[in-house]
Amino acid sequence: MDMKLDISGHEAVFYSEEMFLADSLSSIAFGDDGNIKDEEAYVERRKHSSANTDMYYINYASGSYKSYTRLIRDVFVGEDGTLELPGWTLVDSVRVFGGYSCKKAEAEYLGRKWEVWYTEEIPVNSGPWLLWGCPGLIVHASDSENLFNFHILNEEFVPDSRWPVIEKNYSIRAKIQKMPVKDFETVRTRAGRDMDYMRQLMGGMSEVVRGRNGEVLQQKRYRNYQPLTGESYWK
């Protein structure tokens, strides 16, 4: 899926571009009472209902981060995350990613072993997700199990930070549940794996799935969800 990394001074936000579009459309489509006020925006919003709602706000100056996820009208926020500096080992290797000359670095970080490629052509020490601390922008990253891969698609200059609009539209008319980031990761991982638990978090909502002949199909209860932060990190 396509994700966005917005960098503004000592702050960064990592989020789904499709989610940002969906939230922006929702702010137009619905009034303060929750009723539809713009039918065209509402119809367009429904096309983006499957957008990834995971989001990270990073403050490099304070060495902290927040994690977000949303289930229908419930927004879960993991607060007071400590942004550790990865112990990067620089490797004498050069490759081209996204048109940029890149150098390689490796580190054990947040419960996984990461291999990243960074470019000094973009002199910011940021990267996708919570990866950071290299002598240039991280434009490619993968973990040793090959569960996660990040690759730069393009870059652009945006004159103003999107964060105030993102945060406002993300949480509009939502029930906010704040918790320590460790508890947040436990909730999100369980919800990602156990469909019954996810429905419970969404207020007991359920959906009957039927086959071509109208028969009720057995819904899959468990999924093979893997969190970005390795579970061993929290033990």
Contacts in CASP RR format, 6 or more apart in sequence:
PFRMAT RR
TARGET T0000
AUTHOR 0000-0000-0000
METHOD contacts of the structure
MODEL  1
MDMKLDISGHEAVFYSEEMFLADSLSSIAFGDDGNIKDEEAYVERRKHSS
ANTDMYYINYASGSYKSYTRLIRDVFVGEDGTLELPGWTLVDSVRVFGGY
SCKKAEAEYLGRKWEVWYTEEIPVNSGPWLLWGCPGLIVHASDSENLFNF
HILNEEFVPDSRWPVIEKNYSIRAKIQKMPVKDFETVRTRAGRDMDYMRQ
LMGGMSEVVRGRNGEVLQQKRYRNYQPLTGESYWK
1 16 0 8 1.000
1 18 0 8 1.000
1 52 0 8 1.000
2 16 0 8 1.000
2 17 0 8 1.000
2 18 0 8 1.000
2 153 0 8 1.000
3 14 0 8 1.000
3 15 0 8 1.000
3 16 0 8 1.000
3 17 0 8 1.000
3 52 0 8 1.000
3 128 0 8 1.000
3 150 0 8 1.000
4 13 0 8 1.000
4 14 0 8 1.000
4 15 0 8 1.000
4 16 0 8 1.000
4 17 0 8 1.000
4 20 0 8 1.000
5 12 0 8 1.000
5 13 0 8 1.000
5 14 0 8 1.000
5 126 0 8 1.000
5 127 0 8 1.000
5 128 0 8 1.000
6 12 0 8 1.000
6 13 0 8 1.000
6 14 0 8 1.000
6 15 0 8 1.000
6 158 0 8 1.000
6 161 0 8 1.000
6 162 0 8 1.000
6 163 0 8 1.000
7 124 0 8 1.000
7 126 0 8 1.000
8 161 0 8 1.000
8 163 0 8 1.000
10 59 0 8 1.000
10 60 0 8 1.000
10 61 0 8 1.000
11 57 0 8 1.000
11 58 0 8 1.000
11 59 0 8 1.000
11 60 0 8 1.000
11 61 0 8 1.000
11 161 0 8 1.000
11 163 0 8 1.000
12 57 0 8 1.000
12 58 0 8 1.000
12 60 0 8 1.000
12 126 0 8 1.000
12 127 0 8 1.000
13 55 0 8 1.000
13 56 0 8 1.000
13 57 0 8 1.000
13 58 0 8 1.000
13 162 0 8 1.000
13 163 0 8 1.000
13 166 0 8 1.000
14 55 0 8 1.000
14 56 0 8 1.000
14 58 0 8 1.000
14 128 0 8 1.000
14 129 0 8 1.000
14 130 0 8 1.000
15 54 0 8 1.000
15 55 0 8 1.000
15 56 0 8 1.000
15 166 0 8 1.000
16 51 0 8 1.000
16 52 0 8 1.000
16 53 0 8 1.000
16 54 0 8 1.000
16 55 0 8 1.000
18 48 0 8 1.000
18 51 0 8 1.000
18 52 0 8 1.000
19 48 0 8 1.000
19 51 0 8 1.000
19 52 0 8 1.000
19 53 0 8 1.000
19 55 0 8 1.000
19 170 0 8 1.000
20 162 0 8 1.000
20 166 0 8 1.000
20 169 0 8 1.000
21 48 0 8 1.000
21 51 0 8 1.000
22 45 0 8 1.000
22 48 0 8 1.000
22 49 0 8 1.000
22 51 0 8 1.000
23 166 0 8 1.000
23 169 0 8 1.000
23 170 0 8 1.000
23 172 0 8 1.000
24 165 0 8 1.000
24 169 0 8 1.000
25 41 0 8 1.000
25 42 0 8 1.000
25 44 0 8 1.000
25 45 0 8 1.000
25 48 0 8 1.000
26 45 0 8 1.000
26 169 0 8 1.000
26 172 0 8 1.000
27 168 0 8 1.000
27 169 0 8 1.000
27 172 0 8 1.000
28 38 0 8 1.000
28 41 0 8 1.000
29 36 0 8 1.000
29 37 0 8 1.000
29 38 0 8 1.000
29 39 0 8 1.000
29 41 0 8 1.000
29 42 0 8 1.000
29 45 0 8 1.000
30 36 0 8 1.000
30 37 0 8 1.000
30 42 0 8 1.000
30 173 0 8 1.000
31 37 0 8 1.000
34 173 0 8 1.000
36 42 0 8 1.000
53 68 0 8 1.000
53 69 0 8 1.000
53 70 0 8 1.000
53 71 0 8 1.000
54 67 0 8 1.000
54 68 0 8 1.000
54 69 0 8 1.000
54 188 0 8 1.000
55 67 0 8 1.000
55 68 0 8 1.000
55 69 0 8 1.000
55 166 0 8 1.000
55 170 0 8 1.000
56 65 0 8 1.000
56 66 0 8 1.000
56 67 0 8 1.000
56 68 0 8 1.000
56 129 0 8 1.000
56 130 0 8 1.000
57 65 0 8 1.000
57 66 0 8 1.000
57 68 0 8 1.000
57 163 0 8 1.000
57 167 0 8 1.000
58 64 0 8 1.000
58 65 0 8 1.000
58 83 0 8 1.000
58 126 0 8 1.000
58 130 0 8 1.000
58 132 0 8 1.000
59 65 0 8 1.000
59 83 0 8 1.000
60 83 0 8 1.000
60 125 0 8 1.000
60 126 0 8 1.000
60 132 0 8 1.000
63 82 0 8 1.000
63 83 0 8 1.000
64 80 0 8 1.000
64 81 0 8 1.000
64 82 0 8 1.000
64 83 0 8 1.000
65 81 0 8 1.000
65 82 0 8 1.000
65 83 0 8 1.000
65 130 0 8 1.000
65 181 0 8 1.000
66 77 0 8 1.000
66 78 0 8 1.000
66 79 0 8 1.000
66 81 0 8 1.000
66 181 0 8 1.000
67 77 0 8 1.000
67 78 0 8 1.000
67 81 0 8 1.000
67 181 0 8 1.000
67 184 0 8 1.000
67 185 0 8 1.000
67 188 0 8 1.000
68 75 0 8 1.000
68 76 0 8 1.000
68 77 0 8 1.000
68 78 0 8 1.000
68 170 0 8 1.000
69 75 0 8 1.000
69 76 0 8 1.000
69 184 0 8 1.000
69 188 0 8 1.000
70 76 0 8 1.000
70 170 0 8 1.000
70 174 0 8 1.000
71 191 0 8 1.000
71 198 0 8 1.000
71 201 0 8 1.000
71 202 0 8 1.000
72 202 0 8 1.000
72 205 0 8 1.000
73 173 0 8 1.000
73 174 0 8 1.000
73 175 0 8 1.000
74 174 0 8 1.000
74 175 0 8 1.000
74 177 0 8 1.000
74 201 0 8 1.000
74 202 0 8 1.000
75 170 0 8 1.000
75 171 0 8 1.000
75 174 0 8 1.000
75 175 0 8 1.000
75 176 0 8 1.000
75 177 0 8 1.000
76 177 0 8 1.000
76 179 0 8 1.000
76 184 0 8 1.000
76 187 0 8 1.000
76 188 0 8 1.000
77 176 0 8 1.000
77 177 0 8 1.000
77 178 0 8 1.000
77 179 0 8 1.000
77 184 0 8 1.000
78 178 0 8 1.000
78 179 0 8 1.000
78 180 0 8 1.000
78 181 0 8 1.000
78 183 0 8 1.000
78 184 0 8 1.000
79 178 0 8 1.000
79 179 0 8 1.000
79 180 0 8 1.000
79 181 0 8 1.000
79 184 0 8 1.000
80 180 0 8 1.000
80 181 0 8 1.000
81 180 0 8 1.000
81 181 0 8 1.000
83 130 0 8 1.000
83 132 0 8 1.000
84 109 0 8 1.000
84 110 0 8 1.000
85 132 0 8 1.000
85 133 0 8 1.000
86 107 0 8 1.000
86 108 0 8 1.000
86 109 0 8 1.000
86 114 0 8 1.000
86 131 0 8 1.000
86 132 0 8 1.000
86 133 0 8 1.000
87 107 0 8 1.000
87 108 0 8 1.000
87 109 0 8 1.000
88 105 0 8 1.000
88 106 0 8 1.000
88 107 0 8 1.000
88 116 0 8 1.000
88 133 0 8 1.000
88 134 0 8 1.000
89 105 0 8 1.000
89 106 0 8 1.000
89 107 0 8 1.000
90 103 0 8 1.000
90 104 0 8 1.000
90 105 0 8 1.000
91 103 0 8 1.000
91 104 0 8 1.000
91 105 0 8 1.000
91 106 0 8 1.000
93 103 0 8 1.000
93 104 0 8 1.000
94 101 0 8 1.000
94 102 0 8 1.000
94 103 0 8 1.000
94 104 0 8 1.000
95 102 0 8 1.000
95 104 0 8 1.000
95 117 0 8 1.000
96 102 0 8 1.000
97 117 0 8 1.000
97 119 0 8 1.000
97 139 0 8 1.000
97 140 0 8 1.000
97 151 0 8 1.000
97 152 0 8 1.000
98 139 0 8 1.000
98 151 0 8 1.000
98 152 0 8 1.000
100 119 0 8 1.000
100 121 0 8 1.000
100 122 0 8 1.000
100 139 0 8 1.000
100 152 0 8 1.000
101 119 0 8 1.000
101 121 0 8 1.000
102 117 0 8 1.000
102 118 0 8 1.000
102 119 0 8 1.000
102 139 0 8 1.000
102 140 0 8 1.000
103 117 0 8 1.000
103 118 0 8 1.000
103 119 0 8 1.000
103 120 0 8 1.000
103 135 0 8 1.000
104 115 0 8 1.000
104 116 0 8 1.000
104 117 0 8 1.000
105 115 0 8 1.000
105 116 0 8 1.000
105 117 0 8 1.000
105 118 0 8 1.000
105 134 0 8 1.000
106 113 0 8 1.000
106 114 0 8 1.000
106 115 0 8 1.000
106 116 0 8 1.000
107 113 0 8 1.000
107 114 0 8 1.000
107 116 0 8 1.000
108 114 0 8 1.000
109 131 0 8 1.000
110 130 0 8 1.000
110 228 0 8 1.000
110 229 0 8 1.000
110 230 0 8 1.000
110 233 0 8 1.000
111 229 0 8 1.000
111 230 0 8 1.000
111 231 0 8 1.000
111 232 0 8 1.000
111 233 0 8 1.000
112 143 0 8 1.000
112 144 0 8 1.000
112 145 0 8 1.000
112 148 0 8 1.000
112 228 0 8 1.000
112 229 0 8 1.000
112 230 0 8 1.000
113 143 0 8 1.000
113 144 0 8 1.000
114 131 0 8 1.000
114 141 0 8 1.000
114 142 0 8 1.000
114 143 0 8 1.000
114 144 0 8 1.000
115 141 0 8 1.000
115 142 0 8 1.000
115 143 0 8 1.000
115 144 0 8 1.000
116 131 0 8 1.000
116 134 0 8 1.000
116 138 0 8 1.000
116 140 0 8 1.000
116 141 0 8 1.000
117 138 0 8 1.000
117 139 0 8 1.000
117 140 0 8 1.000
117 141 0 8 1.000
118 134 0 8 1.000
118 135 0 8 1.000
118 136 0 8 1.000
118 137 0 8 1.000
118 138 0 8 1.000
118 139 0 8 1.000
119 136 0 8 1.000
119 137 0 8 1.000
119 139 0 8 1.000
120 135 0 8 1.000
120 136 0 8 1.000
122 136 0 8 1.000
122 137 0 8 1.000
122 139 0 8 1.000
122 155 0 8 1.000
123 135 0 8 1.000
123 136 0 8 1.000
123 137 0 8 1.000
124 136 0 8 1.000
124 137 0 8 1.000
125 132 0 8 1.000
125 133 0 8 1.000
125 134 0 8 1.000
125 135 0 8 1.000
125 136 0 8 1.000
125 137 0 8 1.000
126 132 0 8 1.000
126 133 0 8 1.000
126 137 0 8 1.000
126 138 0 8 1.000
127 137 0 8 1.000
127 138 0 8 1.000
127 141 0 8 1.000
127 150 0 8 1.000
128 138 0 8 1.000
128 141 0 8 1.000
128 150 0 8 1.000
129 141 0 8 1.000
129 150 0 8 1.000
129 228 0 8 1.000
130 228 0 8 1.000
130 229 0 8 1.000
131 138 0 8 1.000
131 141 0 8 1.000
131 150 0 8 1.000
132 138 0 8 1.000
138 150 0 8 1.000
139 151 0 8 1.000
139 152 0 8 1.000
140 150 0 8 1.000
140 151 0 8 1.000
140 152 0 8 1.000
141 148 0 8 1.000
141 149 0 8 1.000
141 150 0 8 1.000
142 148 0 8 1.000
142 149 0 8 1.000
142 150 0 8 1.000
147 226 0 8 1.000
148 226 0 8 1.000
148 228 0 8 1.000
179 187 0 8 1.000
182 234 0 8 1.000
185 227 0 8 1.000
185 229 0 8 1.000
185 234 0 8 1.000
186 234 0 8 1.000
187 201 0 8 1.000
188 227 0 8 1.000
189 225 0 8 1.000
189 227 0 8 1.000
189 231 0 8 1.000
190 197 0 8 1.000
191 197 0 8 1.000
191 198 0 8 1.000
191 201 0 8 1.000
192 198 0 8 1.000
192 223 0 8 1.000
192 225 0 8 1.000
193 222 0 8 1.000
193 223 0 8 1.000
193 224 0 8 1.000
193 225 0 8 1.000
194 221 0 8 1.000
194 222 0 8 1.000
195 219 0 8 1.000
195 220 0 8 1.000
195 221 0 8 1.000
195 222 0 8 1.000
195 223 0 8 1.000
196 221 0 8 1.000
199 205 0 8 1.000
199 206 0 8 1.000
207 219 0 8 1.000
208 216 0 8 1.000
209 216 0 8 1.000
209 217 0 8 1.000
209 219 0 8 1.000
210 216 0 8 1.000
210 217 0 8 1.000
211 217 0 8 1.000
END
